[in-house]
């Protein structure tokens, strides 16, 4: 294959890549033929293989592994359950979740094993020529390969939301506004976050750009979820920076959670229904819009610098519980503030319909709440 001379590392690498691609293609063909013999689709058989190798899974996990929607997975599971291949049951650890497991039916297992046995029985003979060290190396390579494939699959699934053309070329993630009249954003796990409100997004619900790792993005109705993996892989141990621009033509409720180290929120043009920050640990700067109604804002964590700006003349009530080296609301300043403290700005009037209710819980080096000129 390589000729008479010893192959170089580059040649071996290219040949290995070629063989792996061929293996993936032949595996797909093999599964398609087996699925046809069992009167199943290849996606049906994929689900069965995943459940056999990974154990019980939720419908959402199966959707991610197969690249199908949860609606398609639900229809598939209905067929497989009726055919006796799988069964659904409540998770004993969390009654709110439904898990899917292979049905222990001996007949169905025997039927499937008939087609898979010929391939499975050849593996031990093939691997029997390798010592334990080489087997361990091969096992590690396969595990890393599966991990890389999962990451690439997740990336490709996220790219489905990116339109062709200029936005795709610029690396922007978007979703259409459609007929939505309000939206709810949930962001989880970014290291650095920059939020903006903008009225001129040309019919887009949001526009996002990421540096480093890219989060999982899901849009379901009026809810937009951008969630980073809880435990970053070696490839993700870099900056997790997200820049999000939200369409200011509709009101938003925003939730940010998961240990944000730095956050800038420039929300002046955005109709804000509520803002909730959980697990903040770094520097936060928030520029708030004029409220329409009673707008709750809650911030919990152990942050260093927290600064909040509101438009001039906008009233704010503050409920503080925790500790701050310095707590300042306009001209009111408290040093070594601890315990429970309730404050209100000079503009507060019980007859006012538009006001910010600010709830702070945790430890802060500095908290500054000021107003800005119009």
DONU-691837 format. One record per residue (C-alpha): residue in one letter; y, x, z. Coordinates in steps of 0.2 Angstrom, whole numbers, padded with zeros to 4 digits, always signed. Each point is the difference from the previous one (the first is absolute). Layout:
aYXZ;...
# end
This chain:
x+0000+0000+0000;x+0012+0014+0004;x-0007+0013-0012;x-0007+0017+0004;x+0014+0006+0012;x+0002-0006+0018;x+0011-0015+0001;x+0017+0001+0008;x+0005-0011+0014;x+0011-0010-0011;x-0014-0003-0012;x-0011-0006+0014;x+0014-0011+0006;x+0002-0008-0017;x-0019-0003-0002;x-0001-0007+0017;x+0014-0012-0003;x-0008-0005-0016;x-0017-0003+0008;x+0008-0011+0014;x+0009-0011-0012;x-0016-0002-0010;x-0009-0004+0017;x+0013-0013+0004;x-0001-0008-0018;x-0020+0000+0001;x+0001-0008+0017;x+0011-0014-0006;x-0012-0003-0014;x-0015+0001+0012;x+0008-0013+0011;x+0004-0011-0015;x-0018-0001-0006;x-0007-0003+0018;x+0013-0014+0003;x-0005-0008-0017;x-0018+0000+0006;x+0004-0008+0016;x+0012-0013-0009;x+0015+0007+0009;x+0016+0008-0006;x+0004+0018+0002;x+0013-0004+0013;x-0013-0010+0010;x-0012+0015+0000;x+0015+0011+0006;x+0003-0011+0015;x-0019+0001+0004;x+0000+0019-0001;x+0016+0002+0010;x-0008-0012+0014;x-0016+0010-0001;x+0008+0017+0002;x+0015-0004+0011;x-0006-0014+0011;x+0009-0017+0003;x+0017-0001-0007;x+0014-0013-0001;x+0005-0009-0016;x+0016+0010-0001;x-0009+0016+0002;x-0012-0005-0015;x+0015-0004-0010;x+0007+0017+0002;x-0016+0009-0004;x-0003-0010-0016;x+0018-0002-0006;x-0001-0019+0000;x+0011-0013+0008;x-0005-0008+0016;x-0001-0016-0009;x-0013+0007-0013;x-0010+0008+0015;x-0001-0017+0009;x-0007-0009-0016;x-0012+0015-0002;x-0006-0001+0018;x-0003-0019-0002;x-0012+0004-0014;x-0009+0014+0009;x-0002-0010+0016;x-0007-0014-0010;x-0012+0011-0009;x-0006+0008+0017;x+0007+0017-0002;x+0014+0000+0013;x+0006-0010+0015;x+0016-0003+0009;x+0003+0000+0019;x+0013+0001+0013;x+0003+0018+0006;x-0006+0001+0018;x+0014+0012+0004;x+0014-0011-0007;x-0004-0019-0003;x+0015-0001-0012;x-0009+0011-0013;x-0014-0004-0011;x-0012+0014-0005;x-0012+0001-0014;x-0017+0007+0002;x-0016+0001-0011;x-0012-0014+0003;x-0016+0007+0008;x-0010-0011-0013;x-0015+0011-0004;x-0002-0008-0017;x+0017+0004-0006;x-0001+0018+0007;x-0017+0002-0009;x+0007-0006-0016;x+0015+0012+0001;x-0011+0015+0006;x-0011-0002-0015;x+0014+0005-0012;x+0008+0013+0011;x-0016+0009+0007;x-0004+0010-0016;x+0017+0009+0001;x+0000+0001+0019;x-0017+0008+0001;x+0005+0014-0011;x+0014+0006+0011;x-0011+0008+0014;x-0009+0010-0013;x+0016+0006-0008;x+0008+0004+0017;x-0016+0008+0007;x+0004+0016-0009;x+0015+0003+0010;x+0002+0008+0017;x+0009-0009+0014;x+0016+0010-0003;x+0001-0005-0018;x-0005-0018+0005;x+0015-0001+0012;x+0012+0007-0013;x-0006-0013-0012;x+0002-0014+0013;x+0018+0006+0004;x+0004+0001-0018;x-0006-0018-0003;x+0009-0007+0015;x+0017+0009-0006;x-0003-0007-0017;x-0002-0018+0006;x+0015+0002+0011;x+0010+0006-0015;x-0006-0014-0011;x+0005-0013+0014;x+0018+0008+0000;x+0001+0000-0019;x-0006-0018-0001;x+0013-0006+0013;x+0013+0010-0010;x-0004-0009-0016;x-0001-0017+0008;x+0018+0003+0007;x+0006+0005-0017;x-0005-0017-0007;x+0016-0006+0008;x+0010+0012-0010;x+0008-0006-0016;x-0001+0010-0016;x+0015+0008-0007;x+0015+0008+0009;x-0005-0005+0018;x-0018+0008-0002;x+0008+0016-0007;x+0011+0001+0015;x-0014-0002+0012;x+0006-0017+0007;x-0011-0013+0008;x+0006-0018-0003;x-0005-0018+0001;x+0008-0016-0008;x+0011-0011+0010;x-0007-0016-0008;x+0005-0016+0008;x+0001+0007+0018;x+0014-0006+0011;x-0003+0012+0014;x-0011+0015+0004;x-0009+0009+0014;x-0002+0019+0000;x-0013+0010+0011;x+0001+0019-0001;x-0013+0009+0010;x-0002+0019+0002;x+0014+0009-0009;x+0007+0016+0007;x+0017-0003-0008;x+0007-0016-0006;x+0016-0005-0009;x+0003-0018-0003;x+0014-0008-0011;x+0005-0017-0005;x+0006-0003-0018;x+0005-0016-0010;x-0003+0007-0017;x-0018+0003-0002;x-0003-0009-0016;x-0012-0013+0006;x-0010+0013+0011;x-0006-0004+0018;x+0002+0018+0005;x+0000+0017-0007;x-0009+0015+0009;x-0001+0018-0002;x-0011+0012+0010;x-0001+0018+0004;x-0017+0008+0005;x-0013-0013+0004;x+0001-0017-0008;x-0004-0015+0011;x-0011-0015-0004;x+0011-0014-0007;x-0004-0018+0001;x+0011-0016-0005;x-0007-0016+0006;x+0012-0015-0003;x+0016+0005+0009;x-0008+0014+0010;x+0001+0018-0005;x-0011+0013+0009;x+0002+0018-0002;x-0013+0009+0011;x-0004+0019+0001;x-0017+0005+0006;x-0002+0001+0019;x-0009+0017-0002;x+0007+0010-0014;x-0012+0010-0010;x+0003+0019-0003;x+0008-0005-0016;x+0013-0011+0009;x+0005+0012+0013;x+0017+0002-0007;x+0016-0010+0000;x-0002-0019+0001;x+0017-0005-0007;x+0004-0017-0006;x+0016-0007-0008;x+0001-0019-0002;x+0013-0010-0008;x-0001-0019+0003;x+0007-0014-0010;x+0015-0006+0009;x+0000-0017-0010;x-0013-0007+0013;x-0001+0002+0019;x-0012+0012+0008;x-0010+0002+0016;x-0004+0019+0003;x-0014+0008+0011;x-0002+0019+0001;x-0014+0007+0011;x-0010+0016+0003;x+0010+0014+0006;x+0015+0002-0012;x+0008+0017+0003;x+0016-0004-0010;x+0007-0016-0006;x+0016-0004-0010;x+0003-0019-0003;x+0016-0004-0011;x-0002-0019+0000;x+0018-0006-0002;x-0003-0011-0015;x-0017-0007+0006;x-0002-0017+0008;x-0010+0005+0016;x-0011-0012+0009;x-0006+0012+0012;x-0004+0019+0003;x-0014+0006+0011;x-0004+0019+0002;x-0016+0005+0010;x-0005+0017+0005;x+0016+0009-0005;x+0000+0018+0005;x+0015+0009-0009;x+0018-0003-0006;x+0005-0018-0005;x+0016-0005-0009;x+0002-0018-0004;x+0014-0008-0010;x-0001-0019+0002;x+0007-0014-0011;x+0010-0015+0006;x-0012-0012+0008;x-0003-0017-0005;x-0007-0009+0016;x-0008+0008+0015;x-0008+0016-0006;x-0013+0009+0011;x-0002+0018+0000;x-0013+0009+0011;x-0003+0019+0001;x-0014+0007+0011;x-0005+0018+0002;x+0006+0017+0006;x+0013+0006-0012;x+0014+0013+0001;x+0015-0006-0009;x+0003-0019-0003;x+0016-0006-0008;x+0004-0017-0006;x+0015-0006-0010;x+0005-0018-0002;x+0015-0007-0010;x+0016-0002+0010;x+0001-0016+0010;x-0018-0004+0000;x-0007-0003+0018;x-0015+0008+0007;x-0010-0003+0016;x-0011+0014+0006;x-0015+0000+0011;x-0005+0017+0005;x-0016+0005+0010;x-0005+0018+0003;x+0010+0016+0001;x+0014+0008-0010;x+0010+0016+0003;x+0015-0010-0007;x+0002-0018-0005;x+0016-0006-0009;x+0005-0017-0006;x+0018+0002-0008;x+0011+0005+0015;x-0014-0002+0013;x-0009+0016+0004;x-0014+0003+0013;x-0007+0017+0004;x-0018+0002+0007;x-0003-0018-0004;x-0016-0007+0007;x-0009-0016+0004;x+0005-0017-0007;x+0018-0001-0007;x+0008-0015-0009;x+0016+0003-0010;x+0011-0010-0012;x+0014+0004-0011;x+0017-0006+0002;x-0002-0012-0015;x-0014-0010+0008;x+0004-0018+0002;x-0013-0014+0003;x+0008-0010-0014;x-0004+0013-0013;x-0014-0003-0012;x-0002+0017-0007;x-0005+0014+0012;x-0012+0015+0002;x-0012-0001+0015;x-0006+0018+0003;x-0015+0004+0010;x-0003+0019+0004;x-0016+0005+0010;x-0005+0018+0003;x+0008+0018+0003;x+0015+0006-0010;x+0011+0015+0000;x+0015-0009-0007;x+0003-0018-0005;x+0016-0004-0008;x+0005-0018-0006;x+0017-0001-0009;x+0009-0010-0012;x+0008+0006-0017;x+0015-0006-0009;x-0002-0012-0014;
# end
